[in-house]
Amino acid sequence: MDYDAEGSHDGRPCPKCGSDRTISWHFSEGFDELECRACGYRSDAGELTALRRESGDLLRRDEEAPIPAPGRPLQA
């Protein structure tokens, strides 16, 4: 999914440092993000951290159970 955003300098103050050197990103999907050029604050930083924290490793219920080979159907 591609997100298309339009940035604007609308003077919203940064909640971290109070600077007005911010960019408001308005996404056509209906949400906004705020980025501060003075201190580096990003309103989406929490979500990005959560995505980086997830390693993508497969979790197994039983350490002895083999992981199915790619392309082979799973059996219930």
C-alpha positions as CSV (number, residue, x, y, z in Angstrom):
1,M,0.0,0.0,0.0
2,D,1.4,3.4,-1.0
3,Y,0.7,6.4,1.2
4,D,0.6,9.7,-0.5
5,A,1.2,12.7,1.7
6,E,1.2,16.4,1.2
7,G,3.4,18.4,3.6
8,S,2.7,21.9,4.8
9,H,4.2,24.5,7.2
10,D,1.1,25.4,9.0
11,G,2.8,26.7,12.2
12,R,1.7,23.8,14.5
13,P,4.1,24.0,17.5
14,C,6.2,20.9,18.3
15,P,4.9,19.2,21.5
16,K,8.5,18.3,22.5
17,C,10.4,21.6,22.0
18,G,7.7,24.2,21.2
19,S,9.4,25.2,17.9
20,D,7.2,26.3,15.0
21,R,9.7,24.7,12.5
22,T,7.4,21.8,11.9
23,I,5.9,20.1,8.9
24,S,2.4,18.7,9.0
25,W,2.0,15.7,6.7
26,H,-1.5,15.2,5.5
27,F,-2.2,11.8,4.1
28,S,-5.0,11.2,1.6
29,E,-5.9,8.1,3.7
30,G,-7.2,10.4,6.4
31,F,-4.5,10.9,9.0
32,D,-1.9,13.5,9.8
33,E,1.7,13.3,11.1
34,L,3.9,16.0,12.6
35,E,7.6,16.3,12.1
36,C,9.9,18.9,13.8
37,R,12.9,20.2,11.9
38,A,14.4,21.7,15.1
39,C,14.5,18.7,17.5
40,G,13.7,15.7,15.2
41,Y,10.4,14.9,16.9
42,R,8.1,12.7,14.8
43,S,4.5,12.0,15.9
44,D,4.8,8.5,14.4
45,A,7.9,7.6,16.3
46,G,6.1,5.2,18.7
47,E,4.6,3.2,15.8
48,L,8.0,3.0,14.1
49,T,9.7,1.8,17.2
50,A,7.0,-0.9,17.7
51,L,7.6,-2.1,14.1
52,R,11.4,-2.2,14.5
53,R,11.0,-4.2,17.8
54,E,9.2,-7.0,16.1
55,S,11.9,-9.3,14.7
56,G,9.6,-11.3,12.4
57,D,10.9,-14.5,13.8
58,L,8.6,-17.5,13.7
59,L,7.4,-18.6,17.1
60,R,6.9,-22.3,17.8
61,R,4.6,-23.7,20.4
62,D,6.8,-26.7,20.9
63,E,10.6,-26.5,20.5
64,E,10.7,-30.1,19.2
65,A,8.1,-29.5,16.5
66,P,9.8,-29.0,13.1
67,I,9.0,-25.9,11.0
68,P,7.3,-26.9,7.7
69,A,9.3,-26.6,4.6
70,P,8.3,-23.8,2.2
71,G,5.8,-24.9,-0.4
72,R,4.5,-27.9,1.6
73,P,0.9,-27.8,2.9
74,L,0.4,-27.5,6.6
75,Q,-1.5,-30.3,8.3
76,A,-3.9,-29.7,11.1
